[in-house]
Amino acid sequence: MTMTADASIQPDRITPDAARKSRPLVLPFINTSFATGLKVYFILWPLWWFMGIEQLLPIFFLTWATARHVIKARGRIRLGNTVSIAFLLAMWWVVPAPWVSTELFDVFVRTFLVALSQALILFLFINCIRTKSDWQSVITGLDYLSTYIVIGALLFISGAMQGQILSIIGYILPKSVYQSSEFFSSIALRDFGLINPGTHGALPYRISSLALEPADLGTISLLLIPFVIWRFIQSQGKERYLRLGIVGGLLVCFYYAEVRIAYIAFGTGVLLFLSWRVGFLQRQNRLLLWALAMLAITIMVAAYQPIANAVSAAFTTVRPGSVYVRLQIYQETFRLLPTHLIAGWGSSVRIPGFPNVYAAGTHSTYLGMLFQHGIVGLLLYLALWATIWRKSLYWFRTQSPIVSWTFWGMIIITLLMFNIRESTASWMWDQTVTMILWSIWGLIISAAQAHAHAQDVPTLAQVESSS
């Protein structure tokens, strides 16, 4: 029997037009992954800024992304030490709600939403950043945001934008609302910096770029400079010149933010970087490192008075009001602290005669966490940081086969500089700062699973148990 083909039956031929029509429409935040959504979120940051919603958007974006993942995963989720502690901290945040004053309850709610956003984004990193491509998408998003921050600073320095403009939300809000509220004023009236009268600073102006305040830009610069340097080291060709330009731009941002404790943090980071690169941190050179440290301490003790005079001049001659106001804030904070020592006051407490921004329980993350959320809140916050440090040190010590040893070295420097900076600053108010820091944390805690294809990469559980 002979089989013959039916001439009327032809194999399907898909034309390019038909293929294009059959492709599903890609809608960021709707049917893309969390990694892609976060990258697009960062890419669109200037739009959020001009609209005046970048301070309001994170909780909505992260809640939506979390709900999408939980539904898609049918409730199968992963946590880990860092995420669990972050959720415990967010839960503890609401304990002092019954005694928060009515006039400060809006501040309490806003800071709680920030704490919840922190837990949600760490949850999403652990559950959704599962491949190297996902991990790289977050890095690309941070690349864009770094570039935007430098562009904002250049617009201010060049004189192209040195005044205030109304954001979209500024056109919507009644004038009386944003004139009577510091928060709504900060999102309704947009600027890239301020021109400094001589009594308010040593520099002719202070840049804020896309941050709410120059102080926040100083913090952002500490977070991004090591990151962009790592990107410069790993880049090639013309891309290296772009990265070098961004590093230079961030250094300009950092200098003109004029944040003195950030200068100290940066100097400490530079010393750590030099010690690391010349090999002082290697085991065989530890004795030499200790000898140099003892020599430095001896010199500081011998030259105590000149050093003390120089430091005093730096902190009391330039913007002396800043120092005296901080001392008043810390004094009032310690005076009120025993009232709610275990669970905290729930929010900052206004000091009579001072603007709202200079309230008890502010201008130090550690002291502020103790004042606003008590001993338990501070311990949870320190435990959260401890898990981040443990993972980072684990990968750095083992010279991990994932990413690069340079990346982990830069992470260690970043974390140290930030911890020094937050001793005199509260960083949870500006969502530009929070989203950058949380993304760096996320890169740390998701590194193992995102690079699971590499040889000898331990699991998340192994890292947490051995670090």
Secondary structure, DSSP 4 states (H G I P E B T S, - for coil): ------TT-------HHHHHHHSPPP-TTTSS-HHHHHHHHHHTHHHHHHHT-TTTHHHHHHHHHHHHHHHHTTT-----HHHHHHHHHHHHHTTTGGGS-GGGHHHHHHHHHHHHHHHHHHHHHHHH--SHHHHHHHHHHHHHHHHHHHHHHHHHHTTSS-S-EE-HHHHHS-HHHHHH-HHHHHHHEE-SEEEPPGGG-SSSEEE-TTSSSHHHHHHHHHHHHHHHHHHHHH--THHHHHHHHHHHHHHHHHHHH--HHHHHHHHHHHHHHHHHHTTTTSGGGHHHHHHHHHHHHHHHHHTHHHHHHHHHHHHHTSSHHHHHHHHHHHHHHHHHGGGGTTT--SS-BPPTTS-TTS-BT-S-HHHHHHHHHHHHHHHHHHHHHHHHHHHHHHHHHTT-SSS-HHHHHHHHHHHHHHHHHGGG---SS-HHHHHHHHHHHHHHHTHHHHTTTSTTPPPHHHHHHH-
